[in-house]
Amino acid sequence: MDNFRIETAQNVTIQQNVASLYSRIGAFLLDIFIMGAYYVLIMLINMALGYKLTESIYVFYALLSLPIFFYSLIFETLMNGQTPGKYVSKIRVVKIDGSKPTFGSYLIRWVLRIIDISLASGSVAILTILLNGKGQRLGDLAAGTTVISELKKVTINDTLLVDIPEEYTPTFPQVTLLNDKDIQTIKQLYLTAKRRGNHKTILKLHTKIIEITGITTEMKPSNFIDVVLKDYNYFTQQM
């Protein structure tokens, strides 16, 4: 349940990073804390003003409880799919196709919280999320939404680093003529081209590296770029 891919009507592939169950529970608990703090504040204000528990006070409390009753609906609508808890946890409600939900979507999610969370103490929501695979509770299934994480997962492919053996011996000292930005660009283009089998891009990278560094080699373009990336990492690690 880490991520899933969707194909839009424009044939654009979008990868959604589904919010983890732990982050959703953490956001929910933080929202509960905020709502509890709101109630305590109202009680303290009431005590400070010296109001007595009369029928009018009960009506007063009922009115003050409305923001809590509509808490998730209000905040998700006004904060583009986030409550304060979701904001802190870096998660957000989106449509399953990655677009922004409508008010109707938020409303459906809010109504079905009664089944998902309130009546079953969250067990229905947790079970549905675990079984669904796209981070959807019943409210999300009905509304066509999910909850995604906005935390970027950084892997070694997103950095300059490449794996090199401990006893690695560099081949081309000229790679030091390149800089971090050059290597990052080369690595990203190379990995993408290699994954897609785009040999033309690999040939262009091969030619451009030779043009900048003046390296002379009879290596195959792919092998050459692999060595360049490793050599650059080797020399920069020695600095």
N, C-alpha and C positions, 0 to 999 in steps of 0.2 A: 504494500500500500504506500510505497514511497512516491511514485509518480505514475502518470499515464499520459498517453498521447491521443490527441484528437485531430481530426481533419475538418477544417472549416469549409464552408460553401465555396470559398475562393481558392481551395486546394492548398491552404497554408497549414502546415503541421505545427501544433502548439503542444509543448510539454508542460504539464501542470505538476508542480511539486505539492502533493497533498499534505496538509497539515497533520502532524502526528497526533495520535490520541492524547498523549501527555500534554502537548501544547494546548490542545482544546480544553482539556480538564483544567489546566493551569489558568487559562483565560476565564473559564467559567467560575472558578473559585475566587479569582480577583474581582470579577463582577459582583459576586455574592458579597464579598467584603465591602465593596463600594456601596452596595445597597444597604447593608447593615449599618455602615457608618452614617448614611443618610438618615436612617430611622433614629439612630442614637442622637444625632444632631437635632432632629426635630423634637425629640423627647426633652433634651436639655433646654432648648429654647422655650418649650412649653412650661417646664418647671421654673425657669427663670422669670417668665411672665406671670406665673402663679395661677394659670388656668386650672379649673377643677374639672373632673371627669363628669361632664353633663352630656346630654344627648347632642348638643351642638358641637361639643368637642369630638364626639365620635364621628360626626359628619365631617368635621374639620380633618380628622385623621384619615378618613376615607378618601377625601379629596387629595390629601398629601401623598396617599399611597398610589395614586394613578401613575405618576412618573415611574414608580417601581414596577407596576403591573405591565406597563408598555415599554419597559427599559430597553430590551433588545431591539424591539421594532423601531423605537425612536432613534437610538444610536446607530443601528445598521443603516437606516435610511439617511440620516444626516451625515454619517461618517463614511459613506461609500463602502458599506459592507463590514464595518468594524464597530465593536463596542470598545470601551476603554480597556477591558481585559484583552480583547483581540489585538488592539493597537500595541499594547505592551509586549504581547507574545508574538508580534509580527505575523499575524494570520489574518485572512480576509475572506469574506463570502463572495463568490463569483458564480456566474452562470457556468454550466458544465462545458460550454464552448469557449470560456474565457472572457466573455463579455460582461458588462455591468448589469446586475440584476435590476429588475423593475420593482416598484413599490409592491406590486402584487406578489412578487417572489418573496420579498421580505415578510409580507403579511402571511403567506402560506406557511413559511418556516415558523413564524411566531405562533400561529394557531396550533400547529402540530407539536409545539413544545409541551403541550399538555400531556400528550401521549408519550413522546420521546423522553421527557425529563421529569415533569411534575408528578404524574401518576405512578411512574415506575422508578422514581429516584435515579433516573439516568440510565438504568440498565438496558432499556430498549434502544436508546441512542447508541450506547457503547457496542451492543451486540450487532446492530445494523451497520455501524461504521466498520467494525472488524470483518464482517462477512461481505460487505459491498465491494471493497477494493478501490473505491474512488472517493473515500472520505465522506460518504453521504449517510446521514441519518434519515428517518422517515420524512421529516420536513424537507430535507434537501431533495430526496427522490421525487416528492410531489411538486416541489418548486423548480426542479431542474437546475439545482445549484450544488455547489460543493464548497469546502473550505480549504484554501491553499495556504502554503507557507511562503512568505516573502523573503525568507532568509536564503541567500544564495549559497548553494553547496559548492565549495571550492575543492577541486581535485587537482592532482599533479598536472593534468593536462591544461589547467587554467593558469599555470605558472610557468616560469622559465625552466624549472627543474626537469631533468630527465634522469633515469636510473643509469648510473655508471659503476662498473666494478671497482673494488677497492684498489686493485693493482693496475688501473687503467693507464695506458700510455697514449698521449695525444698524437695526432697525425699532422694537423695543420695549425701551427702557431699563428698563422695569419688571421684566424677567426677573431682575434682580439681587436681587429679593425672594425668589427661590428659592435653594436651596443645592445643594451637590454631590450630596447624597443624593437630593434631589428630582429633579434632572436625570437621575441614573443610573437611578432608578426609571422616570421618564417615558420615557427612551430605550429601556430594555429592554422595557417594556410596549408601546410604540409599534411597535418593530421586529417584535416577536412578532405583534402584532395585524395589522400591515401584511402580514406574510408569510402569515398565515392568512386574510386577508380579513375580519377581525373588526371591522366598522365601529362596532359598539356600544362597544367598548373605546376606540376612537379618539375617539368623541363624548364619552365620560366623561372622558377625559384633557383634551380641549379645554375642557370645562366646568370641570373642577377647576383648570386653569391660570388661566383667566379669573377664577375665584373668589378665588384666592390673590393674583394680581397686579393685578386690576382693569383689565386690558387690554380695550379695546373694539376690535373688528375685525370685518370682514365676510369675512375669508378663509375658505376651506374648511378644515375641521378638520385634514386632513392637511397642507396647505400651512402652516397656522398653527403646528403643532407642529414642522415642519421649521425654520421661521424662529426659533422660540423656542430650539431646540437650538443653532442657529448663533449667535444673538445672545448666548446665555449663554457660549458658547465665546469669542466675540469679546471680551466685557467681562472675562472672567476672564483672558484672555491679556494684557490691557492693565494688569493689576494688578502 
